[in-house]
Amino acid sequence: MATALRGKDPDRVMRAARWLVMVGEFRLTDALDVCVFLSKHEPASHRGSRARARLVARLATELRIGLDHFDQLFTWAEVLPDPQAIYGLRRVCEEVDRARRRAADARAAPP
């Protein structure tokens, strides 16, 4: 994913993202990176808009948040690639990714 993000080809980034999804390694921070990339390289694209909507929906679902917090996530996603929005979303994505890793580790641990 990192190699694809360093380039300027949105199709390559999307292929890398799909591959990570297929192998079960696509994290919310990866989704954020895709959203930031698309907001920089395809600012008016439907693909970027859908990616941001999916990110916010996944975060809202994982965090089980109400509309008050949903509004903040939505606002951050809407103004990407604003640095403050990236910072706020990255903190939330990293928190959820860590929680998901801990849960997976707990499930994999022997009884």
Buried (B, 14 or more C-beta within 10 A) or exposed (E): BEEBBEEEEBEEBBEBBEEBEEEEEBBBBBBBBBBBBBBEBBEEEEEBBEBBBBBBBBBBEBBEBEEEBBEBBBEBBBEBBBEEBBEBBBEBBBBBBEEEEEEEEEEEEEE
